[in-house]
Protein backbone atom coordinates (compact mmCIF):
# COMPACT_ATOMS: atom_id res chain seq x y z
CA UNK A 1 0.00 0.00 0.00
CA UNK A 2 2.79 2.39 0.95
CA UNK A 3 4.55 1.66 -2.37
CA UNK A 4 1.33 2.35 -4.26
CA UNK A 5 0.79 5.65 -2.43
CA UNK A 6 4.34 6.66 -3.17
CA UNK A 7 3.83 5.87 -6.85
CA UNK A 8 0.61 7.85 -6.95
CA UNK A 9 2.29 10.78 -5.23
CA UNK A 10 5.11 10.64 -7.72
CA UNK A 11 2.71 10.59 -10.64
CA UNK A 12 0.77 13.55 -9.23
CA UNK A 13 4.01 15.44 -8.67
CA UNK A 14 5.06 14.78 -12.27
CA UNK A 15 1.68 15.93 -13.57
CA UNK A 16 1.83 19.08 -11.51
CA UNK A 17 5.32 19.78 -12.85
CA UNK A 18 4.04 19.41 -16.40
CA UNK A 19 1.11 21.74 -15.70
CA UNK A 20 3.33 24.34 -14.04
CA UNK A 21 5.77 24.13 -16.94
CA UNK A 22 2.91 24.58 -19.39
CA UNK A 23 1.29 27.47 -17.54
CA UNK A 24 3.87 30.05 -18.56
CA UNK A 25 3.15 33.55 -17.33
CA UNK A 26 1.34 35.89 -19.71
CA UNK A 27 3.83 38.42 -21.22
CA UNK A 28 1.93 41.43 -19.91
CA UNK A 29 4.95 43.75 -20.02
CA UNK A 30 5.59 42.89 -23.67
CA UNK A 31 1.92 43.38 -24.53
CA UNK A 32 1.81 46.76 -22.79
CA UNK A 33 4.97 47.83 -24.61
CA UNK A 34 3.46 46.84 -27.96
CA UNK A 35 0.23 48.70 -27.21
CA UNK A 36 2.11 51.85 -26.20
CA UNK A 37 4.33 51.68 -29.29
CA UNK A 38 1.29 51.36 -31.55
CA UNK A 39 -0.40 54.35 -29.96
CA UNK A 40 2.82 56.33 -30.25
CA UNK A 41 3.19 55.43 -33.92
CA UNK A 42 -0.38 56.44 -34.71
CA UNK A 43 0.05 59.79 -32.96
CA UNK A 44 3.17 60.36 -35.09
CA UNK A 45 1.10 60.08 -38.32
CA UNK A 46 2.65 56.74 -39.22
CA UNK A 47 -0.54 55.89 -41.14
CA UNK A 48 0.39 58.69 -43.54
CA UNK A 49 4.19 58.57 -43.57
CA UNK A 50 5.00 54.88 -42.84
CA UNK A 51 1.83 52.92 -43.63
CA UNK A 52 3.52 49.59 -44.41
CA UNK A 53 5.38 49.39 -41.10
CA UNK A 54 2.28 50.45 -39.19
CA UNK A 55 0.17 47.84 -40.97
CA UNK A 56 2.75 45.18 -40.12
CA UNK A 57 2.55 46.19 -36.48
CA UNK A 58 -1.25 46.12 -36.58
CA UNK A 59 -1.21 42.65 -38.15
CA UNK A 60 1.04 41.34 -35.40
CA UNK A 61 -1.18 42.97 -32.79
CA UNK A 62 -4.30 41.35 -34.27
CA UNK A 63 -2.57 37.96 -34.31
CA UNK A 64 -1.50 38.54 -30.71
CA UNK A 65 -5.08 39.18 -29.63
CA UNK A 66 -6.19 36.02 -31.38
CA UNK A 67 -3.40 34.03 -29.74
CA UNK A 68 -4.35 35.35 -26.30
CA UNK A 69 -7.98 34.38 -26.94
CA UNK A 70 -6.88 30.88 -27.90
CA UNK A 71 -4.71 30.50 -24.79
CA UNK A 72 -7.51 31.72 -22.54
CA UNK A 73 -9.52 28.61 -23.46
CA UNK A 74 -6.74 26.17 -22.66
CA UNK A 75 -6.02 24.53 -19.33
CA UNK A 76 -2.31 24.24 -20.14
CA UNK A 77 -1.21 27.60 -21.52
CA UNK A 78 1.82 28.46 -23.65
CA UNK A 79 2.67 32.11 -24.23
CA UNK A 80 5.84 31.82 -26.29
CA UNK A 81 4.09 32.79 -29.54
CA UNK A 82 2.18 35.59 -27.81
CA UNK A 83 5.42 37.08 -26.55
CA UNK A 84 7.01 36.84 -29.99
CA UNK A 85 3.99 38.55 -31.58
CA UNK A 86 4.01 41.30 -28.97
CA UNK A 87 7.71 41.93 -29.56
CA UNK A 88 7.15 41.93 -33.31
CA UNK A 89 4.30 44.43 -33.02
CA UNK A 90 6.36 46.71 -30.80
CA UNK A 91 9.37 46.62 -33.14
CA UNK A 92 7.23 47.35 -36.22
CA UNK A 93 5.43 50.17 -34.44
CA UNK A 94 8.71 51.74 -33.35
CA UNK A 95 10.00 51.44 -36.91
CA UNK A 96 6.82 53.08 -38.19
CA UNK A 97 7.17 55.96 -35.76
CA UNK A 98 10.83 56.50 -36.65
CA UNK A 99 9.99 56.35 -40.35
CA UNK A 100 7.16 58.82 -39.92
CA UNK A 101 9.32 61.28 -38.02
CA UNK A 102 12.09 61.02 -40.63
CA UNK A 103 9.65 61.44 -43.53
CA UNK A 104 7.94 64.43 -41.94
CA UNK A 105 11.31 66.05 -41.20
CA UNK A 106 12.43 65.51 -44.80
CA UNK A 107 9.20 66.91 -46.23
CA UNK A 108 9.37 69.93 -43.94
CA UNK A 109 12.94 70.58 -45.10
CA UNK A 110 11.90 70.25 -48.75
CA UNK A 111 9.02 72.65 -48.20
CA UNK A 112 11.34 75.18 -46.56
CA UNK A 113 13.73 74.82 -49.50
CA UNK A 114 10.89 75.41 -51.97
CA UNK A 115 9.91 78.54 -50.08
CA UNK A 116 13.49 79.82 -50.10
CA UNK A 117 13.78 79.18 -53.85
CA UNK A 118 10.45 80.87 -54.51
CA UNK A 119 11.45 83.88 -52.40
CA UNK A 120 14.78 84.15 -54.20
CA UNK A 121 13.11 83.95 -57.59
CA UNK A 122 10.63 86.62 -56.55
CA UNK A 123 13.51 88.84 -55.45
CA UNK A 124 15.29 88.35 -58.77
CA UNK A 125 12.12 89.08 -60.76
CA UNK A 126 11.56 92.25 -58.79
CA UNK A 127 15.10 93.49 -59.41
CA UNK A 128 15.40 92.39 -63.06
CA UNK A 129 15.69 95.12 -65.72
CA UNK A 130 15.22 95.31 -69.46
CA UNK A 131 18.36 95.12 -71.56
CA UNK A 132 19.58 98.54 -72.64
CA UNK A 133 22.90 100.08 -73.72
CA UNK A 134 25.59 100.04 -72.50
CA UNK A 135 24.56 96.78 -70.79
CA UNK A 136 25.98 93.55 -72.23
CA UNK A 137 23.18 91.16 -73.09
CA UNK A 138 23.14 87.56 -71.88
CA UNK A 139 24.77 84.97 -74.15
CA UNK A 140 23.24 81.53 -74.37
CA UNK A 141 25.69 78.78 -73.44
CA UNK A 142 23.24 75.88 -73.08
CA UNK A 143 20.46 75.31 -75.56
CA UNK A 144 17.70 72.73 -75.15
CA UNK A 145 15.45 72.12 -78.12
CA UNK A 146 11.73 71.87 -77.40
CA UNK A 147 10.01 68.51 -77.65
CA UNK A 148 7.46 68.85 -80.42
CA UNK A 149 4.19 67.40 -79.07
CA UNK A 150 3.11 64.51 -81.28
CA UNK A 151 -0.51 65.59 -81.20
CA UNK A 152 0.46 69.07 -82.44
CA UNK A 153 2.72 67.65 -85.16
CA UNK A 154 0.00 65.28 -86.35
CA UNK A 155 -2.43 68.21 -86.45
CA UNK A 156 0.21 70.21 -88.41
CA UNK A 157 0.26 72.93 -85.78
CA UNK A 158 3.42 75.05 -85.79
CA UNK A 159 4.63 78.56 -85.28
CA UNK A 160 6.59 80.70 -82.85
CA UNK A 161 5.89 80.80 -79.14
CA UNK A 162 7.11 84.05 -77.63
CA UNK A 163 8.27 83.90 -74.04
CA UNK A 164 9.34 86.54 -71.57
CA UNK A 165 12.22 85.07 -69.55
CA UNK A 166 13.99 86.37 -66.47
CA UNK A 167 17.68 85.47 -66.37
CA UNK A 168 19.39 85.75 -63.00
CA UNK A 169 22.90 86.88 -62.12
CA UNK A 170 24.02 83.26 -62.33
CA UNK A 171 22.73 82.84 -65.87
CA UNK A 172 19.83 80.54 -64.98
CA UNK A 173 16.30 81.19 -66.21
CA UNK A 174 14.40 81.81 -62.99
CA UNK A 175 11.05 82.70 -64.50
CA UNK A 176 9.32 82.31 -67.86
CA UNK A 177 5.85 82.98 -69.13
CA UNK A 178 4.19 83.02 -72.54
CA UNK A 179 3.45 86.40 -74.12
CA UNK A 180 2.49 85.09 -77.57
CA UNK A 181 0.77 81.74 -77.53
CA UNK A 182 0.48 78.93 -80.04
CA UNK A 183 -2.12 76.46 -78.79
CA UNK A 184 -0.71 73.04 -77.86
CA UNK A 185 2.89 74.28 -78.06
CA UNK A 186 3.19 76.67 -75.10
CA UNK A 187 4.17 74.13 -72.43
CA UNK A 188 6.78 72.48 -74.63
CA UNK A 189 8.30 75.90 -75.28
CA UNK A 190 8.35 76.78 -71.57
CA UNK A 191 9.90 73.42 -70.66
CA UNK A 192 12.74 74.06 -73.10
CA UNK A 193 13.41 77.70 -72.14
CA UNK A 194 13.52 76.89 -68.43
CA UNK A 195 16.50 74.62 -69.15
CA UNK A 196 18.48 77.22 -71.10
CA UNK A 197 21.56 78.70 -69.49
CA UNK A 198 23.37 81.97 -70.22
CA UNK A 199 26.45 83.94 -69.51
CA UNK A 200 24.67 86.56 -67.42
CA UNK A 201 24.09 90.12 -68.55
CA UNK A 202 26.53 92.62 -67.10
CA UNK A 203 26.35 96.28 -66.27
CA UNK A 204 29.51 98.14 -65.34
CA UNK A 205 31.24 94.78 -65.29
CA UNK A 206 28.83 93.24 -62.77
CA UNK A 207 26.23 90.54 -63.48
CA UNK A 208 22.65 91.74 -63.29
CA UNK A 209 19.26 90.02 -63.64
CA UNK A 210 17.42 90.91 -66.82
CA UNK A 211 14.06 90.37 -68.47
CA UNK A 212 14.12 89.55 -72.16
CA UNK A 213 11.89 88.11 -74.84
CA UNK A 214 12.88 84.84 -76.54
CA UNK A 215 11.27 82.95 -79.39
CA UNK A 216 10.78 79.21 -79.65
CA UNK A 217 10.09 78.12 -83.20
CA UNK A 218 8.17 74.96 -84.03
CA UNK A 219 8.58 74.20 -87.72
CA UNK A 220 6.02 71.92 -89.31
Buried (B, 14 or more C-beta within 10 A) or exposed (E): EEEEEEEEEEEEEEEEEEEEEEBBEBBEEBBEBBBEBBEBBBEBBBBEBBEEBBBBBBBBBEBBEEBBEEBEEEEEBBBEBBBBBBBBBBBBBBBBBBBBBEBBEEEEEEEEEEEEEEEEBEEBBEEBEEBEEEBBBBEEEEEEEBEBBEEBBEEEBBBBBBBBBBBBBEBBBBBBEBEEEBEBBBEBBBBBBBBBBBBBBBBEEEBBBBBBEBEBEBEE
